[in-house]
């Protein structure tokens, strides 16, 4: 499963000193962040809106990565930030995101979060009628969206059609709370479903206007795919992979779709340009009725914006299918132990495996070029738990990894890095190292401000 790499990632791997110098200075494991790629990803979404002739706004789903440099990159590129806690709100403000560029989401928001959001002029996506009651009871001035529970969904988030009608009626004539529109989130990556629900909610906006509400904003939510690996590798894996590919015969029920043919901003373009009834596209429908469209990507704005680096502590040889020291078993493979834990590679949070191949550093001529025979390798963490594995799958590394080598997991900025990290075993959390490119093309690094 060779990972698709950005030019900056290739340069870092090719540099004979950079990763080693960082490891010497901060220890391992550590996370690399490249905020220039975040700005590029935001710009691609913005261009998709512009190409479709849509008045659109991008909100970064901050839960996907806590790094301060990401919020700063969004502020620099003119994107807002989607936050769900007091900590996320204040962290975004600290990086230059203006209050009116914030969208506050999540269920049953605390009184403190509602107060701060109101004070800063953020848009608040209300999840339930009792949340609206609390906002009204507090006497706050606020801009709000009503989050929609899609028909047929069993999600715990959002309001039913009857609840939406009640909220719209309840807010009619209120001067202190401005109903800006509606929001939704759909699981999966079906562009047509997003467009069709967006069109249906456009008509709900128009009905709300009949009661005097502005209803000029519609958020299409997040969930825009990321392309991690080539199509051919993904097809081969999904067709042939079985427990025999994994250490200890491990198996998983499902995986993230690591190959996605229409990722990120291209998926947004597909949503905007999808035909919807009674005619035209979602983009045209929104434009005709003066509705601003919003999106809340997390993972997609972090695509190729970071990697995670572990230090190899030790290695042993095992045989596939062997059950004891005398049985012989199948083909030999390496079983590494790296510092840190799989909590810093959070796909296991979803009961699954992070599949893009890690890369071994330093690179060595004659092996990393593909000339050498691959070394099947599974990767375990430095804990006492059998289940603490970074890679159950046997990865085809270009050479046998040894203590002192670095193992670089690419494209981990979206959810992988810190969604599940903890101080288990009283190990320190891996620092985030921010890479900046000078005018001369040299890479410089500093610790993230957070």
ZIDASUL-V535436 format. One line per field, one symbol per residue. ss: DSSP state (H for helix, E for strand, C for the rest). phi: phi as a letter, one per 20 degrees, with the letter a starting at -180 (. if undefined). burial: I if it has 24 or more other ideal C-beta (glycine too) atoms within 12 Angstrom, else O. Layout:
BEGIN
ss->???
phi->???
burial->???
END
This chain:
BEGIN
ss->CCECCCHHHHHHHHCCCHHHHHHHHHCCCEEEECHHHHHHHHHHHHHHHHHCCCCEEEEEEHHHCCCHHHHHHHHHHCCEEEECCHHHHHHHHHCCCCHHHEEECCCCCCHHHHHHHHHCCCEEEECCHHHHHHHHHCCCCEEEEEEECCCCCCCCCCECHHHHHHHHHHHCCCCCEEEEEEECCCCCCCHHHHHHHHHHHHHHHHHHHCCCCCCCEEECCCCCCCCCECHHHHHHHHHHCCHHHEHHHCCCCCCCCCCCCCCHHHHHHHHHCCECCCCCEHHHHHHHCCCEEEECCCHHHHCCCEEEEEEEEEEEEEECCCCCCCCCCCCEEEEEEECCCHHHCHHHHHCCCCCCCCEEECCCCCCCCCCCCCEEEEEEECCCCCCCEEEEEEEEECCCCCCCCEEEEECCCCCCCCCCCCCHHHCCCCEEEEEEECCCCCEEEEECCC
phi->.fffdegffffffeffcgfffffffdncfbdeccfgffgffgfffffffffemdfccddfffgfaegfffffffffeneececcbfffffffgfdnffgfdeddcoelffffffffffgemfedefebffffgfffffmeebdcddfeefgnedfedndfgfffgfffffefnfeeddeeqcbbbdfncefffffffgffffffffffffenefldcceemdndfceecfgfffffffedfbgfecgmmfbcfbcgffdcfcelfffggfffeffcferndggfffffdmdedcccfdgffdgmdabcddefeabbdcdgnfdbfefnmeffbeceddfmcffebeffgembceegffdecffcgndffofeffdgbdcddecedgfecfbffeeeffbffcgnfdddeeldfemffcfcfbegmlfffffddeecdfgeneedcbffff
burial->IIIIIIOIIOOIIOIOOIIOOIIOOIOIIIIIIIIIIIIIIIIIIIOIIOOIOIOIIIIIIIIIIIIIIIIIIIIOIOIIIIIIIIOIIIIIIOIIIOIIIIIIIIOOIOOOIIOIIIOIIIIIIIIIIOIIOIIIOIOIOIIIIIIIIIOOOOOOIIIOOOIIOOIIOIIOOIOOIIIIIIIIIIOOIOIOIIIIIIIIIIIIIIIIOOOOIIIIIIIIIIIIIIIIIOOOIIOOIOOOIOOOIIIIOIOIOOIIIIIIOIIIIIIIIIIIIIOIOOOOIIIIIIOOIOIIIIIIIIIIIIIIIIIIIIIIIOIOOIOIOOOOOOOOOOOOIIIIIIIIIIIIIIIIOOOIIIIIIIIIIIIOOOOOOOOOOOIIIIIIIIIOOOOIIIIIIIIIIIIIIIOOIIIIIIIIIIIIIIIIIOOOOOOOIIIIIIIIOOOOOOIOIOOIOI
END
